[in-house]
Amino acid sequence: GPAVGLECALLEVRHPGCTIASLGSDHFIGKQDEFCRLLKASERAAEEHPEFLFTLGVKPTRVETGYGHIAMGKTLWTVDGVSVREVEEFTEKPDLQRAQEYTASGRYLWNSNLFVWKAATVLELFARFEPEMHGGLCRIQKAANADLTQVVEVEYPQLKKIAVDNAIIERADHVATIESDIDW
């Protein structure tokens, strides 16, 4: 959560209205061209629907209890031939029986923690759901063109230690997913 908040605060102040991809650095992506195609479709979707948070949900290749799962809802729209689906719910690391049911249903994706969104939208959600954290992010943002290092050293360690999923994503009203077959 704090890392996502920091990236959004700094990017928004430097590039107002920006769309960003928030991607973990420890992912293996076997189908890189497909991954890039889905990121571009997600970017276009975020430009057209800035109130939404977008996740690339990975199509399961096996029953898995070690990953969060995303329940896909109805198709909201199609962007560049890519279906964007409503997120009905997130389930964190289901037990074996539920994971088997989820995989068999075809309605669930793995939560890959690969996201695309408008930085301003994420900051608005922090303001709504985590106002203390948002206050610290605003203080950092105000220092972005001054003595940033000193302010980050003071403010960042004080930000609440919470996963971005719990802080805002699972609480947001507008979350969509794109089914991703990217050899993840």
N, C-alpha and C positions, 0 to 999 in steps of 0.2 A: 503493500500500500504506500508506504512513504516513498519508495523509489519511483513508483508510477506517478505519485503526486508531484515529486520533484521534477521529473522529466516534463510533465504537462505544464507546470508553473513556468519553468525556464523557456520551454519552446513557445508557449503562448505569448509570453512577454516579448520574445525576440521575433516571432513569426505569427502575429495575430491571425486567428482563424485557421490555424494549421490543422491538418489531419495527420495523425501519427500512427505508426505500427509499433506496438509495444510487444517485443518478442524476447523470449528467454534466450540466453546465449548457449544453453547446453542441449539444444535440440538437434537431432539428425533429421534432415529432410532429403529423402532419396529422390523424390520427383521434383526437382528444383524449378523446372519450367512451369509445372502445374501450380506449385506454391506461388510463384511470381504472378501467374494469371489470377489466382484467387485473391492475392493481396491487392492487385489492381482493381478487381471487381469490388472488393471491400472498400477500397478508397473511394471509388465512385459512389457506392451506396452511402458512405458516410457524408459525402458532399451533398447528396440528394436528400438524406435523412439525418441531419446533424444531431438530432435528439437521441439517436440510437447508439448503443455500444455493440460492436460486432466481434464475435469470436469465431475463429476457425476451429470447428469441432471435427475431430478426427474420426473417420469411419472405423469402428472396431474391427480388428482382425482376429480377435480371440476374446474369451471371457477374461475380464481383468478386474480385480478388486483393489488394485493399487492406484487407480486413477479416478478422478471425479468424472461424473457422467452428466450429460446435457440431454434433457428430453426435448425433442423437436416438436414444434406445433405446426400450425398451418404455414403455407408459403405466403410470405408477405408481398414479395415482388421478385422479379428476375432482373439481374443486371449483367449485361454482356454474356448472356446465356447461362448465368450462374443463379441458382435458386437461393434466395435468402429466406430463412425460416424463422419463425417466432421461437423464442426459448420459453418453454412452459415451466421448467424447473431445473435446478442444479441439485445433484446428489453427490455428496462427497464420499468417495471410496465405499461403495456398497459392499455388503457381505456377499458371499459366494452365490447364494440362492438368488438374490436380487440381481447380481451381475449377470447371471445366466439368463434370467428373465429379460433383462434389458437388452442383452446382445441378441437373443432370439427374436425379440419384437421388431428389430430394425428401426425403432424410433429413437434410439439413444446414440449419442456420440461421446467420445472421450473429450474431456476438457483439457485441451493442449496448452492453455495459457498463452495462446497466440491471439492478440487483440488488435483491432483497428478502431480508431475513434477520433473525435474532435477533442483537442486538448481542453478547450473551453467547456465542453460538455462534462468531461471528467471533473474539472475543477468545480463546476456547479454542483455535481453530485457529492463531492467532498464537503462543500459548504452545507448541503442539505443533511447528509448523514453523519459526517464527522467534522463538526464545526471547529473543534479545537485544532484538529490537524490542518484544516483549511486556513486557520489563522496563522499558523506557523509557515504554511506554504506561501501565504500572501506576504509575510515579512521577508521571506527569501526572494519572492518575485520582485518586491520593491528594491531590493539590493542588486538585481541582476545586472544593472549597468554601473554599479559602484563597486564596493568591496564585497563581492559575492562570497569569496572563500571564508572570510571572517563570519559572515552571517550564517552561512551553511554550517560551519563548525559549531555555532551556538544553537541554532534552531533544529537542524536535522536530527540530532540525537534525542531531542525531546518529543519528536513525532511519535504518535502511538504505533506500536509494533503490531500491525494487523495485515493480513493478506488482503490484496485488492479485491479479491472475490468477496470476502466477508465485509469489507468496508463499504463497497459501493455496488459491485456488479450484481450480486444476488439480491440486492435491495432496489435496484433501478427498475423503473417502469418499462423501459424500452430497450430490450436486449434481443439481439438476433444472432443467428448462427449460420455458417456456411459449411455444408458437409465437405470435408476435405479428405481426399484419397491421395496422400502425398508421401507415402512410405515413411511414416513418422516413427 
